[in-house]
Amino acid sequence: MKQLYNVSRRAATACIVGLAACLATAGAVAADHWRAYTYNAVATVTSVKGLNAMFEAIQKETQGQLTVRLNLGGTLPIAATNITQAVSDNVVQMGDDAFFVGSVPVGGVVRLPMFLPKRADFEKAWDIEAPYLHAEYAKKNIVLLGRYIFPENVMWSSKKLTSLADIAGQKIRVISPEQAEFIKVLGGIPVTLGTSEVAAGIDRGVIDGALTASSGYGYVWRDLLKYSLRLNVSFVDSLILVNKDAWDKLSPATRTKVQALVDEHTKRITAAMAAEDEELTKKLAAGGMTVTEPSKAELAEAEKRISPYWKEWGEKRPASNEALQKVRAAVGR
């Protein structure tokens, strides 16, 4: 009888140990580990710091049920213009994409040059555009979680650039077809390069300059650039994207937490970059860069030359024209 009791006790112990192992295994399987990719190529810029803070918060708030590892631009074989496709194909589960307009043309509504010079108008326009963006991304098996906004994208060059006339003949890096059109209208040569390619491009003469914000990469590339013409071509939105299959695998509670954290941290990134942009510009000027504010006449001339393109843009993109017309009515443009 005692022997039978010992056998039963050993069997029970084995079952308990086995059950614990199964539960542990189940817990491990339940955790999700995502790869994220950004065009941002430098870990010290405010946007990347903000993204990493967001991913740390996601891991903490989900108690490790979701971890996200951020890969900087150039560290994976994904071109900056292909981030949306990489998320769609689940090559990476999450993307930070500012080069998406080629894949989702309606995103160009708020990027039209000289169209939305005020941040308040940009945000109003973005909210109008948002349902169209969500719908287009849904077709690509992607969920659009949110966006952050770079401050004014202005002109930078290693060559003399103190007036609109100086753009003629210069090779300027752009990130969208809309920016490219503006540079062409001014007589320049637009060149599309990923963020990780710009420094080498300037150094080798592939490009002379770029459109970016001081708190984007104007400050990062300060040793390569000598001039900044503070003409706001447009604000630039960077989208936080997630593969829908990966998203749907998360529990509803986890999705709610992640969405709330994306909302919170993208607002922080936007605010932090806006707050530092003027200070960084002053530092650049103090360090020897020639910083020029365009005259009212130059601003008027730039808008006059590019404004016909706004209508042309919509006519060539019938699927996006409805969003454009709604925005134009809302902002009086």
Order of alpha helices (4+ residues) and beta strands (2+ residues): alpha-beta-alpha-beta-alpha-beta-alpha-beta-beta-alpha-beta-alpha-beta-beta-alpha-alpha-beta-alpha-alpha
